[in-house]
Amino acid sequence: MTGVGGYCGGRYKDVMSNMNVMSDKPVINIIGGGLAGSEAAWQAVHAGGRVVLHEMRPRRGTDAHKTDGLAELVCSNSFRSDDAEFNAVGLLHQELRACDSLIMASADVNQVPAGGALAVDRHGFSEAVTAALADHPDIDIHRDEVDMLPDGDGGLWIVATGPLTSEPLAAAIAERTDRDSLAFFDAIAPIVHRDSIEMGVAWMQSRYDKPGPGGTGADYLNCPMDKAQYDAFIDALLAAETTDFHEWEANTPYFDGCLPIEVMAARGRETLRHGPMKPVGLTNPHPGTDKPHAVVQLRQDNALGTLWNIVGFQTKMRYGPQADVLRMIPGLGNAEFARLGGLHRNTYMDSPRLLDPQLRLKSQPNLRFAGQMTGVEGYVESAATGLLAGRFAAAEAQGRAAHLPPQTTALGALINHITLGHVSAESTHAPRSFQPMNVNFGLFPPVDVEPGSMRDESGKRLKGKARGQVRKKAMTDRARRDLAGWLSGDAESVDLVVKAG
């Protein structure tokens, strides 16, 4: 299959001419075969379009990818909480499933136990997505690098190249938007071979024994530390040699949701104990043990259960010192690593300035953007923007109206954040503080709750977490109703277009 490459010397017109001969369906070109690009392709063809999906791997690799599979997971294998009643991520899972998401369908059939989270066998997941797209008659996968952008009369395109956009294409995007892209660093957690973990020290348990999709309530490996071990670990962590930044990377910020552990430790010696190493909800079953001062958790990473990743342990430590420091963790003294942690550069756009609510570039509306480049953070958030971009593009290609999801849904809340950010619809100035964001209830409009629901059975007013749970449940119930209206084309629901929060 002929690749596209750069659009020089008429090659772009040749490719489009060939596609028009192959099918009379409108053609949508998608750059990038990650989660967003894969979902966009799936949604576009099921909405009546034809897709050419351009993926540069294996012709050109990246610093983080290891295979040429579509939707390869390069960081965690977790899609995070699957709780659709009290968690915004779980709600987004449910909405994607309701929209026939390929990413969620592939995740569901490749899930591995992970407490209350949805985690997947990363290889099986990628293989499922790749097979579904490769087998579809209206999707053509071109394995070649796209290093330029088409002009305004070049048909409909979706750019979903993610945080690892190649330098030539990133430069082309920066030139076309006439603005500097923002960037931060994203770190990768290490993966350990299960049979090298000392089970005389570690034990199996989920926090508060909470079961999740395909889980039992004992889905994490837990490695305990007493105070002396924790203090020694922090000392070694802070002293370890880390990856050097290039000169041009020196002032690039991290994303707070994926900080390297040594960066967290530098913020205060107790930071890790209140983050990924918190000892709450866990009881060490080994005889003669005290309550742990800190706990390191590992989560199953593949269906066989032979590989486990260290939860929240993204790192930029160099490989040699990294292995030494990690083997200080009780239970990992003889750990064998399938992959050590690493660091890669992540790039995203100033989307409130650049994109309209249909994810189109304001200065060139035939170009849409999707995925982490738009300023969402997380696997399902990236897939969600791909889902919407694919549907919007297919509707436009066929001359149909593309209705926005209500802001009261997780899909609508995400679109609102990345296209309007913190400013009003009338403002011409987007906030300087725009940065990547996971879906969360703070992005949703406030919800009215029945006064009686804020009291317990005895009539006393609920406080703290209990009050929050009532509001979260009200938000998820509202979101389900409004999503159903949007999907059915109900006018009252689809007219709840995105507004500034």
N, C-alpha and C positions, 0 to 999 in steps of 0.2 A: 504494500500500500504506500503510495507516494506521500511523503511528508510535506509540510508547508514551508518550514524554515522561515527565513526573512522574506518580506514581500517586496522583492526587488525584481526588476526586469520583466514584469508582467506575470510572475509566478502566481500571485494571488488571484488574478483574473482567470488563469488557467484552471486552478483548483476549483473555483466557484463555477466555471463553465462545465467542468466535468460533473460536479454535483448536480447541476440543474438537469443534465442529461439523464442521470441516474434516477431522479425522482422529481415529481412535480410538487412535493411537499416543501414548505418553506424551510430553508436551511439556517441553522443557528450554529455558529462556531463557538466552541468553548475551549479556552486555554487553561490547562491544568487538570490532572486526573486525581486530585486529592479528594477529601470528603465533600467539599463544596462543589467542585467540578463534576464529580461522579453523580451526586444527587441532582445537580442542575440538568445533566444529560438525561437522566431517568425521567425527571418530571417533564422536560420539554418534549420528549418523544411521546409520552403518554398524554400530552395535551395537544397532540396533532402535528408536532414539528419533526424535522429530521436534523440530526446532530452530527457534526464532525468534532470529535474530541481530540485535542492536541496534547500529547504528553511527551515531554522531552526524554524521560528515562526509558530505556537504558542508554540511549545515544549520548545523553549528558546527565551525569549524576549530581547529587547534592552532598553536603557535608553530613546530613542526618539519615537519609534514606539508605536502606540496605538491599532492596529488591527493585524490580520494575513493576510490581503489582500496583493496581489502582487502589486508592484509599488506604495506602500503607500508614499504619500508626507508628510515628517515630518517637513518641514520648510515652506516656502512660497507656495502659490498655483499658483504663476505666472510663466509662461514659458518665460516671458519678451517680448521684442518687436516682433511683427509679420510683421514688415516692411521688405519685401524681396528685396527692391531696394536700401535702404540707410543704412541698419543695418545688421551687420554680424550675429546676432542671428536670425533675421527674415529670412536671407538667409539660415541659417542652417535648420530652420523650413521647408522651401520650398524644400531643398534637401532631408530631411528625408521623406517628403510626396512623393517625386518622387521615393523614394526607398521602398514605401509601408510600412512605419513605423507603427507598432502597437501603439507605444506611441503617435505619432502625431494623428493618427486616433481616438484614445480614448480621446485625449485632445480636438479635434475639436468637437466631439459630446457632450462633457461635459463642454463647455466653458461658462464662466460667463462674464458680461461686465467688462472691465478694461481699458478703454481708448485705447491707441495704443498698449497695451500688449495683449497677449493671456493668460488668467487666467482660471482656471478650478474649478469645483466642485470637491474637492479632493476625496470625498467618491464615487461619481459616476464614476470618472476617474479610481480609483483603482478597483472598481467592474467590469468595462468594460474590463480592462486588465486581471484580474483574470479569468473572464468567457471565454474570447477568448482562453487563454492558457489551461484552464482546459477542454475545450470542444474539443481541437484539438486531433485527434487520434494518432498523432505521438509525443505527448508530455506527459510524465509521471511526475507528481509532487510528490516528496518525501518530506514529512514534518519531517525532522530529521536533526540534526546538523552534519556537516562535520567538523571534528576537526584535520584532517591530510590531506596531499597531496599525490597523487599517485606517483609512481616511473616513470621513463622514458619510461617503456614499458606498462604503464597503460592506453593506449588509449588517446583520445583527450579530453581536459578539458578547460573550461573557468571559471576563478575565477572573480566573479563580486559581491563581498561581500560589497563593498562600504566603507564609512567612519566609519561604525559601526561593522566592522569585529570582531567576537568574539575573546577573548584573546587567546584561544588555537590555532585557525587557524592563527591568526596574528603571533603568535610565530612560527608556522610551516612555514609560508611564509618567515619570517625573517631568519629562519635557512636555508631554501632552497636557498634563494638569497644570503646568507652570507653577508648581509649588513643591517645596521640599517634602519628601515623605518622612514620617516619623519612624523611629526604630527603637527596639529594645532587645534584650537578650533572653532567650528561652533555654532552659537547662533540661537535661534528660536524666532520669533516674536509672541506677544500675539494676541489673537482673542477675539473680543467683540461681545456681543449680540446686534443686530441692534436696537431693541426696547428700549434699555437703553441709546441710544445716544440722546442728546438734539438737536433737529433740529431747535430750536429757535436760536441756536448759530452756529451750523454746516450748511453746504450747499453742494449740489451736483454739481460737475463740474470736468471735466478733464482739465489738463493743456492745455492752449490755445484752449480749447473746442475741442480737437482732438478725434474723434471717433476711436474705434478699432474693433476687431472681435466681433460681437454681441453687440457692444456698441452704445451709442448715442452721445458721447461728454460730457456727464454729468455722469461719471461712478465712480467717487471717492467721498467719504465723506471728507469734508475739515473742520478742526478745527483751527480757527485763534488764534494767540497770539499777544498781544502788547508787547512792549519792557519790561515793568515791569514783565509781566507774563512769558516771555521767560527767563529773568534773574533769577526769582525765581525758575523756572523749572530746569534750569541748576544747580543752587545751590543745590537743592534737589537731583538731579541726581548724582552729584558728592559726596554727603554725604551718599547716600544709601548703605546699606550693600549688598555685593555681594557674590556669590558662591565662596567658598574656593577651591583652587586647591590641589590635592594630591601632596605629595612631588615629585613624579616622573613626575608630569605634570608642575612643576613650570616654566620651561624654554621653554615650547611649544608655538610657535608663533601663532597668529591669521592669518586668511586669510583676506586680506584687503577688499575683496568684500562682506564680511558678518560680519563686526565688530559690537560688542555690542555698543549700543548708549552711554553708560557711558565711554567706551574707546574712542570713537570719541570726546565726550565732554571734556575729559581730555587732548586732543591734542590742545584744544583752544576753548574759549567760543563761537566763531562764527562758529565753524566747522559744527554743525548741521544745521545752517541757510544756509549754502552753500552745504548741503547734503540732507538728507531726509526731512528736514523741510524748504527747500527753498520756498519763497513766490511768485515765478515768475509764470506768465501765469494764474493767478487766480484773480477773482474779487468777493469780498464779497457782496452778494445781499441784506443783511439785512440793513434796514434803519438806518442812523446815525452812520455807522461804518467807521472807517478809513482803509487805506491800511494796511494789517497785517504785523507785523514785522517778523513773522514766521508762518508756516502752517504745521499742522500734517495731513497727509492723511490716509484714511482707504480704503481698497479695498475689494470688495465682495469676500467671501470665499466659498460660496456654492450656488447651483442653486436656492434655495428658497430665497436667499437674506437675510437670518436671521442672518448670521455670517459674520463679517468683520474683516480683519486683519489690524494691524497698520503697514503701509508700512515703511520698513527700520528700525523698532524698535526692532531688535534683542537685547537681553539683558541677562546678567548673574546676575541681581539683584535677591535677595531672594524674595519669593512670597509675604510676608507681606509688606515690604517696596516698592516692585514693584507696587502693586495695589495702594498704597497711592500716589506714584509719578505719575503714569499714570492718576489718577483721578484729578490731577492738570491741565490737558489739558482741555481748555474750550470746553464744549460739552460732555466731558467724566466724569463730576463730579459725576454722578450716574452710571457709567459704570459697567456692569456685564460681567465677563470674562468667556468665554467658555474654554479658555486655556491661562495660563500665559506663559511668555517667559521662555526659559531655555537655557541650554548650554550642548553640547556634544563634545566628542573628535573625531577628524577626522584624518584619517591616509592615507598617500599616499606614493607611491614608488619613488625611484630615477630612473624614467623610462628611461631617455637617456642612463644610464649605463646598465640597466637590460633587456630592451625589444627591439626586432627588429621591423621593420616597419609593420610587420603583427601582432604585439602585443604579440608575443611569447617570453617566457623567454629564453634568449640567452643560458643559461646553461642547460635548459631542454625544448626543443621546443614543446613538447606535451602539455605544459601548456600555455594558453593564459590568459591575464588579460584585464579587461574592467571596465569602470565606473570611479568614482572619485578616486579610488585607483591608477589609472594610471597617475593622475596629471591633469585631466580636472576638471573644477568647473562649476556646473550648471546642471539642469535637462536635457536639450536637448543635452548638450555636453556629459553627461554620456550615454544617450540613443544612441548617435551617435557612441561612441566607442563600445557599445554592438552590434549595427547593423553591424559594420565592423567585429568585432570578430566572430559573428555568421556566416557571409558570408565566411570569410576566413577559418574558421574551417570546414564548410560544403564542401568547395572546396577541401581542403586538404584531408578530409575523402574519397572523391570520386576520388582522384587522378587528380583533375583539377588544372590548374594554378589559383592563386588568384592575380588578378591585383589590384594595389593600386590606390586609387582615385587621380586625379591630384592635385598637391599642390595649384593650382589656385582655387579649390573649398573649401568650408568651411570644408567638411569632410577631404580633403587632408591636409589642413592647420593645423587642430587639430592633425592628426597623425604625421605630421612633428614636431610639437612642443613637443609632449610628447615622441617621440622616438629619436629625434635628438637635441631638445632643442636649445641652442645657439651655438653649436659647429659644425664644419665641419664634413662631413662623414668620413674623413680620421683620425680624432682625436680619440684617445683612452681615452680621459679624458672628461667626461661631466661636465658642469659648476656646481659649488657649489650653484649657485643662483637658480637652478630649483625649481619652485613652482607652485601650482595649477593656472590655467589660464582659464578664460572664452574665448570663441571664440571672436575674434576682428580683424579688418582689418589690424592691425599691424602684424598679423601672415601670411598674404598673400604676395606673391611676388608683387613688384611694377607693375603698369600697365601703358602702353603708352596711352595717350589720344590725340585726334586730337587737334592741336593748336587752331583752331577756336572755339572749345567747351569751351575754357577758357576765352572767351570774351562774353559780353552781347550783346543785340540787337544793341546798339549804337556803338559797337566796343571797349568799354572800357574793360580792363582786370578785370576778376573777382578776388575778394579778400576773404580771411578768409574762413568762412563757405561755401560760394558759390563755391569756388574752391574745397573744400573738398567734397561737394556733387557730383560734376562732377566726381571726382575720384572714389568715392564710387559706383556711378551708373555704371561706367566703369568696376569696379571689379565684381559687381554682374552680369552684362551682360556676362562678360567673364566666370564667374563661371557656369552660366546656360548652356552656349554652351559646356564647357568642361565636365560638369556632364553628359549631354546628350550623348556625345561621349563615356564616360566611361561606361554608362549603356548599350549602344548599342554594346559595344565591339569594337568600332572604334580603330584601332591600333595606330593612331597618338595621340589619347587622352590617352589611357591606358598606353602608353609608357612614359607619363609625370609623372614618378614615383617620390616619395617623395625625395626631396633634402633639404639640410640644408638651412635655411633662413638667 
